[in-house]
């Protein structure tokens, strides 16, 4: 078996972990900041890796992901938004209070991430008497979770497992 080059290892980690942050990647590969910076710059210049830089945070993706997939994978790498998306996939439509209870987070934290998910058109709200939240692109999110977070599918309740198996 041929040993992978450092570039191949970096690409493989990014393929398996789209949206991975610089420090996470550095830690996973066991390489220094300078070495990783060198290779990322090189891979970005030749178009092998897409880098998204926001607020001092760099996230790495393969260039074949769509803008929607970039947004979704970013949220699926964060614990609270991932929990919100999973409970909304499972229950289809929930009130703010129900989401807060199911994910076990403080209302302020839940509110912060729900607002971001709504702004990015991943989650929608109904304007009935009781405001409810639901996912807009259910199939796309289910596919991304099953591809990049299979552990969530394995640990899912029966209802959620049925959702994944139907796509």
N, C-alpha and C positions, 0 to 999 in steps of 0.2 A: 504494500500500500504506500502510495506516494504522500509525503508530508506536505501539508498546505503551506503556502507562502503567507506572510503576514497580511498582504492585501486580500488574499482569498479568505482568510479568517475574519477580517473586518467585514467583507462583503457578506459572508455567510451569517454573521451575527446580526447584521442589519436586515438581511432577508428574513431571518427567523424572528426578529424583534423590531418590526417597523415602528418608528417613532422613538427609538431608544435615544436617551440623552448621552451627551459626551462623557460625563463622569461614569455613568453606568457601563458604557462601552469600554472605557479605559479599565475599569475594575474587572469586567468579565474577561477581557483579553490579557490582563496582567501586564499592560505596557504603560509607559510614562506619557504625560501630557504632550510633550514635544514630539515624540514619535507618532502618536496618534494624530496630532495636528498635521504633521507632514503628510501622512498617508491619506487623511481625509481631504486635504487640499488637492492632492494629486488625483484622487478618485473623483472629486467634484469637478475638476477641470476637464477631465475626459468624459464626464457625463455618466459615470458608472453609479454614482451615489447622488441623491438629492438632499441638500441640507436646508432646513428651515430654521432661521434664526429669529427669535423673538424675545425681548426683555432679558437679554443675556443668557438665554437658554437655546442651545443648538440641539435639534432633533434630526435624526438621520432616517432616510427612506430610500427605497429603490425607485428609480425614475418612472417605473411603469404604473405607479399608483395614481388614481385620479385625485382631483382636489377634494372631493367628498371623502374618499378613502383616507386621505391625509388627515383630514379633520377628525374622522371617526377613530383612526388608530391612535391619534394623540389622546383622545378622551379615554380610550380603552387601556391606555398605559397608566392612567391616574386612578387610584383606588376608589374614590368617592363617585366620580362620574361613571366608572365601570359598574359599581353597585347599582346606581340609579338606572342605568340602561338595562341591566340584567333583570331587575324587578319589574321594569316596564315591559320588557319582552315577555316575562312570565305572566303578568296580570293584565296586560293590554292597556288598562286605563286606571289611574290611581289619583287620589287627592294628595295634596301636599303632605298632610298629616300621615296618611298611609305610607307614603314614600319614606318620610322621616323615620317612622316606626320600623319599617322593614329593613332599612339600611343601617339603623342604629347610630345615626349621626345627629349632631345638634341641628336644630332648625336653621340657624344662620348659615351653617356649612351647606346644608341641603339647598337652601334658597340660592346661595351664591352659584353653585354649579348648575342648578336647574335653569337659572337665568341665562347662563352661558350656553347651555344646550338648546334653549329656545332661540336665542340670538343667532346661533349657528344653524338653525333650521334642522336640528336633529330630533328635537322634541317639540310637540305642539300642545297648546292648551285649548280647552273648550271653555266657552264663556256662558255656561249654564249657570243655574243658581249656585251650584257647588263646582268650583273650578277644578278640572281634572287634567292630568298630563298623560300623553301617549307618544309613542315613537312614530316618526314620519316614515323612515326607510327601514322597516322591520327586516326585510329580506337581506338587505345589504349589511346591516349590523349583525344579524345571525350568521351570515357567511363569514364575515371578518372574525367574529368570535370563534367560530368552529375552526377556522384556518390558523389563527394566531394565538388563540387561548383555549386549546382543547381541554385543558384542566377545568375550565368553567362548565363545559358541556358534560364532562364526566361527573362533576359534583352537583350538577343541576337537579332540581326536583323533576318529577315525572312529567309535569306540564311543560317545563322548559325543554326537557330532552325531546319531547314530542315535536316542539316547534323546530328544533334543529334538524331532526330527522325528516321533517316534511319539506325541507329546502334542498 
